[in-house]
Amino acid sequence: MEMSIEELKKQEEEFFKLRDEIIGEADKRGITLRILGAIAFRTKCPNYKYLEYDLGRALTDIDFVAHYKDMSKIEKLFEDLGYTQDLALKTIMKRMGSKRMIFYHPNGIHSDVFLDELKFCHILNLKDRLEIDHPTISLSDLLLEKLQIVEINEKDIIDCIILFREHEVGEDDKTTINMKYISKLFSGDWGWWRTGTMNLDKIKHFAEKYDKLTDEDKKIVIERIDKLREAIDKHPKSMGWKMRAKVGDKKKWYRDVEEVIR
């Protein structure tokens, strides 16, 4: 059943309360826990999150990333807050080599907690980047979370659009989408570059035709994407990147992602 804008806003308030409760308790216990996914984008893009309402996009979960070394502390944290962990899924994740836990709230909301990395079509290593921002992962890593999806969909594209509209592209992680960090990552890994640049092009083309954006919105989003693409293109490529580029699309450059059945 489709939700009205008022219902979506009310739902968001409830999710934000859970977000603040979990992060607040993690901070008290000295656990580095950061938000990612839909809640993180709405947290970091207060001025343009209304585009999510226009899509009628309801929230379903609150996802986090943390350090692998804190796994037992995180399990205790969620247990104390009334969540239950699916231990069968924990075993499956371990067998798949995925550092991931899933917790369920009594109200039906679930939380995925990724440890040290996001391992999907590509691997986004976050082990040394969790202290950059709070309560979410950095703006750059939020973007990369979406850019690594080979089969990127409309909701992921909208997330990226609101991020580009809200935040400048620059050279630091604190206040901008860090083009130096992204360019360096892409220039050392042709697969990451292939998927990431492909998706930046898709986001740009979508933004050009997206009727929810004003002409000014479109101009700013496109300029920021172009600025990032220019930095990526100019960054010196590694020898490994150049060797892999010769093979190109003839060889698969990404991992297939199996959706976990919750």
N, C-alpha and C positions, 0 to 999 in steps of 0.2 A: 504494500500500500504506500502510495507516494505521500510524503510529508510536506506540509506547508512550510513557508519560510519561518514563521513563528515557532513551529514545532521543531524545525532544524536548529534554531537558535537555542531553544530550551534544552534540546538534547545535548548541544555543545556545552552548555553551562554545566550539565551533569557530568559530562566527560572531563571537563576542566577541573571539577572538584575532585574527581578520582585522580587525575593527573597530579594535582597539587598535594593530595594526601600521600601518594606513593613517593613522589620526589622529595617532599618534606621529610618523610620518615627516613628515606635513604640518606639525605643530608645529615640528619641527626646521628645516624649510625656510621657516618664516614664512608658510605658506599658511593662510588662514582657511577651514577645511573643517569643516562641521557635519553630523551625522547626522540623518536624518529617517526616516519610515516605521516599520515593525514593530520594527526593532532599537532605534530611538530610544525608542519606548514602553516596551520591556522595560528599557532602560537607566535611564529615569526613574521606573519603577514597580516596583522590586524586590519590594515587599511584596505586590503584587496581580497580578504577571505570571503566577501559577499559573492564572489564569482562561484564559490562552492555551493552557496545557497541557490543561486540561479540554476545550477545543474541539478538541484534536488538531491544533493549527495549527502546521504546519512552516514554517520560514523558507526563503526562496528567493533573497533578494538583500540587499545592504547599500547603501542609497541615501544620497546626500549633497547638500548645497547649498554653493555657494561663490561668490566674486566673479567676474564675467565677465572682469575685467581679469587674473585669474590663470589663464585658460584654458590657456595654453601651459605654465605651471608644473605644472598639474594633469595634463596629458597626459604630461609627463616623469615626474612622480611615479608614476603608475600603470604607465608603461612600465618604470621601474626596479624596481618591485615584481613584475614578471612578467605584468602584464595586457596584453591586446591591445585595441585600440579598433576598433570597426566603423566604418570611414570612410564606407561607403555610407550607413549610418544617420545619420552626422554631416551628410552632405550633405542628406538628407531633412529632418532636424530644422531645418537652416538655412533650407531652402526653405519650411518650414511656419511659420517665425518663432519656433521653439522654441529657447530657450537651454538646450541639453541635450546631454550626451555619455553614451555607454554603453561600459563596459569589461568585459572577460571575463577571469576568472581561469582558469588551467589546470584547476582542479578543477570547473569548470562554473558556479561562482557568478558572477553579474554585478552590476555596480554602475552605477546611474544617477547622474550628477552634474548637478544643475540649477544654472544660473548666474543669480544675482541674484533669481530669481522662480520660483514654481510657477505654471504657466499651464495650468489645466485648466478646470473649469466656470466658475471665476472666476480672477482673477489675485491671487496673494498675493505682494506685493513684500517681499523679504527683504534687499534690498541694504544697508539701514542697520540691520539687526537681527541680523546674524550674530555680533556680538561680545557679545551679551547673555549667552549661556550657552555651556557647553563640557562634553562634546563634542557635544551635540545642539543643535538650534534651541530657542528658548524654549518653555516650557510652553504659552503662549498660541498660538504659531505651530504647535505640534504639534496642538493642538485645531483650529485653523483649517484645517490641512492636510486634516482629515477633514470638517469642517463644510461645506467648499465642494463636496463630492461630491453632486450631485443624486440620483443613484441609489445612495445609501449602502447598504452591505450589512452583514450581521451582524458580520463580522470588524472592520469599521471602527467599528461601534457598540460592540463589546467594547473596542476600543482606547480609545475615549472614556470608557467606564465606568471602566476601570482608572485613567485619568488623573484623573477626578473623585474617585475613591475615595482615591487616593494624595495628591492635592494640593488645598490650599485655593483658593478663589476670592477674590481680593483686589485690590489696587491697585498691585502692582509686578510686574515681570517676573522678578526674581531668585528669588523663593521661592513665587510664586502664579501661578494662571491669571489674567492681568491683565484684569479686567472693564472697566477704563477704556479700554484699548487696543482691545479687541474692540468695545465699545459705540461708540466713535468711528468705527471702520471701517464698522460696519453702518449708522450714522446718516448716513453720507455716500454710501452706495451701496445703493439699494433692492434690487437684485439679490442682492448679498451678504447683506443682511438677510433676504430672502425664503428663500433656500436655508439659511442658517445657523440661523434660528429654526425652520424646518420640521424640520431635523435634530435640534436640541436637544429638540424635542417627541418625536421618534421615539426618541431615546436615553432620555429620561425614561420613556416608556411601556414600552420594552423592559426597563429596569431594574426597574420595578415588578413585572414578571412573571418576571424571570430567576431561576430556582431555584438557581443557583450562588452567589447573593448571600445573605448572612444578612439578617435584618430590619434590623440595625444598618447594614450596608453599604448597603442600599436607602435607608434614611433619610438617610444622609450624602450619597450621590450625588444624590438628588432635591433635598435642601436646597441643595446647591451649584449644581445646574442652575437651580433657581428663583432663587437669588441673582443669577446671571449674567443670566437672562432679565429680572429686575426692573431691573437696571442698563441693559440694552439698551433696554427699553421707556421708561425715564425720560430717556434721553439725548436732547437736542434734535436734531431731524432737519433736514437741510439742505433748501434750497429745491428742489434737484435731486431729492432723495429724495421730497419731497412731490409733486412733479409726476409722477414715475414711478409713485408709489403710486396715483395716480388711474387709471392705465392697468391696473395690476395684472397678473393672470395672462393677460389677453387678448393680451399680447405676450410672446414668449419672453424670459426674463431671464438666461439662462445660455448658455454655449458648449457645443456637443457636443464630446466628447472622443474622439478616435480612439486606440485602443490600439495602441501600437507593437509590431509583431511582431518578437520577438527571435530 
